[in-house]
């Protein structure tokens, strides 16, 4: 379960870092795949 949270935080961090919505969507996509 923690792995899902980590993937989500990584996606959000990438979004804040690059200021792009695409990176956040990638993080969310990883969550959906792992679920």
Secondary structure, DSSP 4 states (H G I P E B T S, - for coil): -HHHHHHHHHHHHHHHHHT-HHHHHHHHHHHHHH-
